[in-house]
Amino acid sequence: MSHSIAVLGGGTGGTVLANDLAERLAPEIDAGDVEVTLINDDPDHVYKPVWLYVAFGQREPADGRRPLSDLVDDRVDLVIDRVTEIDTDDKALALRDGTGSLAYDHLVVATGSTLAADEVPGLSEGSHDYYSESGALDLRDELLSMTEGHLVLSVVGTPHMCPAAPLEFAFMADDWFRERGLRDDVDVTYTYPINRVHGNPHIGEWAEPIMAERDIDTETFFNAESIDPDAKTITSMEGTELDYDLLAAIPPHRGVDVVDEAGLGDRGWVDVDKHTLEAERADDV
Ligand SMILES: Cc1cc2nc3c(=O)[nH]c(=O)nc-3n(C[C@H](O)[C@H](O)[C@H](O)COP(=O)(O)OP(=O)(O)OC[C@H]3O[C@@H](n4cnc5c(N)ncnc54)[C@H](O)[C@@H]3O)c2cc1C
């Protein structure tokens, strides 16, 4: 009887892992002793970092999309479908479109993160993000039409994808307005939740003088509590209020509901042993 490994999620993590397994287990797969299945709800692999460049008009969303079938090893069974339920007792995945369910012996959950702007009052209505395809396109329009005023980049949620992306955005925004001869008319402020501009102290130390040199104002210890989209203000739990004309924000992140519904974790993240990444609440996950 063959042994089946299901990888749920064909983002960067799931795709790399499925290909790695296919390479390492090639003899077993070829002999029919092991099956590796990758399930993703989109036929394309989405390379999320492209959205930073989309916001500044340097790339299109399509530049970050490639068919998963072009990226995945031929030894991997690729299933394009949405998993609606993970049954860790019966070791089966329910599929939205497919008939029946997909059985597994080992399951890898690589469902990534989703944005949860709704967790902060006013954030959805009052800000733009570059952490989603639609957000990056909207933000591009806003940046294109901004000729004066106050741009605030606020890191609202931590932890978030790509620790580098907030600083990258701040420096790219500085360049963007300088190249257009608008920098004297646009103030740029960067807010970060802890008492420095980056989680990593070395990066924070490196970035701070460059930000000062480029006239990027910083507000540290700034944990956004609410946004008033009409007044165009963002207020922190620490009691600081900033006026803005354009607010670019990194929203709080969550995992996916199917993880919570399966009893595997909270807020969509799987509860794991941090040394092995094995699920704490189910076997063989
Ligand atoms: C603007 C930006 C810039 C970044 N820059 C960098 C960088 O420079 N360097 C770097 O290392 N990282 C960067 N990152 C982070 C990087 O993109 C992420 O860490 C990475 O995408 C995470 O991969 P993942 O496979 O865990 O999740 P994802 O890429 O989110 O993939 C999860 C996949 O699972 C699928 N899925 C979820 N639920 C289901 C379900 N129920 N059924 C079927 N499929 C499902 C999703 O559709 C998705 O395809 C950046 C991110 C952003 C947003």
The ligand as an SDF file (V2000), in Angstrom:
LIG
                    3D

 53 58  0  0  0  0  0  0  0  0999 V2000
    4.6960   42.9570   -0.0930 C   0  0  0  0  0  0  0  0  0  0  0  0
    5.4120   41.7090    0.3290 C   0  0  0  0  0  0  0  0  0  0  0  0
    6.7780   41.6220    0.1650 C   0  0  0  0  0  0  0  0  0  0  0  0
    7.4470   40.4790    0.5360 C   0  0  0  0  0  0  0  0  0  0  0  0
    8.7940   40.4040    0.3400 N   0  0  0  0  0  0  0  0  0  0  0  0
    9.4680   39.2880    0.6990 C   0  0  0  0  0  0  0  0  0  0  0  0
   10.8610   39.1680    0.4830 C   0  0  0  0  0  0  0  0  0  0  0  0
   11.4940   40.0700   -0.0500 O   0  0  0  0  0  0  0  0  0  0  0  0
   11.4890   38.0330    0.9060 N   0  0  0  0  0  0  0  0  0  0  0  0
   10.8040   37.0060    1.5010 C   0  0  0  0  0  0  0  0  0  0  0  0
   11.4070   35.9890    1.8540 O   0  0  0  0  0  0  0  0  0  0  0  0
    9.4650   37.0970    1.6990 N   0  0  0  0  0  0  0  0  0  0  0  0
    8.7950   38.2000    1.3130 C   0  0  0  0  0  0  0  0  0  0  0  0
    7.4460   38.2700    1.5220 N   0  0  0  0  0  0  0  0  0  0  0  0
    6.7840   37.1910    2.2750 C   0  0  0  0  0  0  0  0  0  0  0  0
    6.4530   35.9810    1.4330 C   0  0  0  0  0  0  0  0  0  0  0  0
    5.7310   36.3540    0.2910 O   0  0  0  0  0  0  0  0  0  0  0  0
    5.6170   35.0400    2.3030 C   0  0  0  0  0  0  0  0  0  0  0  0
    6.3400   34.7320    3.4690 O   0  0  0  0  0  0  0  0  0  0  0  0
    5.2810   33.7670    1.5760 C   0  0  0  0  0  0  0  0  0  0  0  0
    4.4220   34.0450    0.4970 O   0  0  0  0  0  0  0  0  0  0  0  0
    4.6290   32.7780    2.5160 C   0  0  0  0  0  0  0  0  0  0  0  0
    4.4430   31.5990    1.8000 O   0  0  0  0  0  0  0  0  0  0  0  0
    3.4130   30.5220    2.2690 P   0  0  0  0  0  0  0  0  0  0  0  0
    3.5500   29.3700    1.3330 O   0  0  0  0  0  0  0  0  0  0  0  0
    3.5610   30.2620    3.7200 O   0  0  0  0  0  0  0  0  0  0  0  0
    1.9850   31.2080    2.1270 O   0  0  0  0  0  0  0  0  0  0  0  0
    1.2670   31.8220    0.8570 P   0  0  0  0  0  0  0  0  0  0  0  0
    2.2420   32.3300   -0.1290 O   0  0  0  0  0  0  0  0  0  0  0  0
    0.2470   32.7570    1.4060 O   0  0  0  0  0  0  0  0  0  0  0  0
    0.5350   30.5810    0.2160 O   0  0  0  0  0  0  0  0  0  0  0  0
   -0.5460   29.9270    0.8410 C   0  0  0  0  0  0  0  0  0  0  0  0
   -1.3180   29.2230   -0.2410 C   0  0  0  0  0  0  0  0  0  0  0  0
   -2.3220   28.3920    0.3490 O   0  0  0  0  0  0  0  0  0  0  0  0
   -3.5250   28.5300   -0.3890 C   0  0  0  0  0  0  0  0  0  0  0  0
   -4.6360   28.1350    0.4760 N   0  0  0  0  0  0  0  0  0  0  0  0
   -4.9840   28.7000    1.6690 C   0  0  0  0  0  0  0  0  0  0  0  0
   -6.0620   28.0680    2.1720 N   0  0  0  0  0  0  0  0  0  0  0  0
   -6.3980   27.0880    1.2880 C   0  0  0  0  0  0  0  0  0  0  0  0
   -7.4350   26.0980    1.2670 C   0  0  0  0  0  0  0  0  0  0  0  0
   -8.3390   25.9950    2.2500 N   0  0  0  0  0  0  0  0  0  0  0  0
   -7.4820   25.2410    0.2140 N   0  0  0  0  0  0  0  0  0  0  0  0
   -6.5640   25.3310   -0.7900 C   0  0  0  0  0  0  0  0  0  0  0  0
   -5.5670   26.2480   -0.8150 N   0  0  0  0  0  0  0  0  0  0  0  0
   -5.4870   27.1200    0.2190 C   0  0  0  0  0  0  0  0  0  0  0  0
   -3.5260   30.0030   -0.7720 C   0  0  0  0  0  0  0  0  0  0  0  0
   -4.3920   30.2910   -1.8230 O   0  0  0  0  0  0  0  0  0  0  0  0
   -2.0640   30.2000   -1.1620 C   0  0  0  0  0  0  0  0  0  0  0  0
   -1.8340   29.8420   -2.5010 O   0  0  0  0  0  0  0  0  0  0  0  0
    6.7230   39.3820    1.1150 C   0  0  0  0  0  0  0  0  0  0  0  0
    5.3410   39.4740    1.2850 C   0  0  0  0  0  0  0  0  0  0  0  0
    4.6820   40.6090    0.8930 C   0  0  0  0  0  0  0  0  0  0  0  0
    3.1850   40.6690    1.0580 C   0  0  0  0  0  0  0  0  0  0  0  0
  1  2  1  0
  2  3  1  0
  2 52  2  0
  3  4  2  0
  4  5  1  0
  4 50  1  0
  5  6  2  0
  6  7  1  0
  6 13  1  0
  7  8  2  0
  7  9  1  0
  9 10  1  0
 10 11  2  0
 10 12  1  0
 12 13  2  0
 13 14  1  0
 14 15  1  0
 14 50  1  0
 15 16  1  0
 16 17  1  0
 16 18  1  0
 18 19  1  0
 18 20  1  0
 20 21  1  0
 20 22  1  0
 22 23  1  0
 23 24  1  0
 24 25  2  0
 24 26  1  0
 24 27  1  0
 27 28  1  0
 28 29  2  0
 28 30  1  0
 28 31  1  0
 31 32  1  0
 32 33  1  0
 33 34  1  0
 33 48  1  0
 34 35  1  0
 35 36  1  0
 35 46  1  0
 36 37  1  0
 36 45  1  0
 37 38  2  0
 38 39  1  0
 39 40  1  0
 39 45  2  0
 40 41  1  0
 40 42  2  0
 42 43  1  0
 43 44  2  0
 44 45  1  0
 46 47  1  0
 46 48  1  0
 48 49  1  0
 50 51  2  0
 51 52  1  0
 52 53  1  0
M  END
$$$$
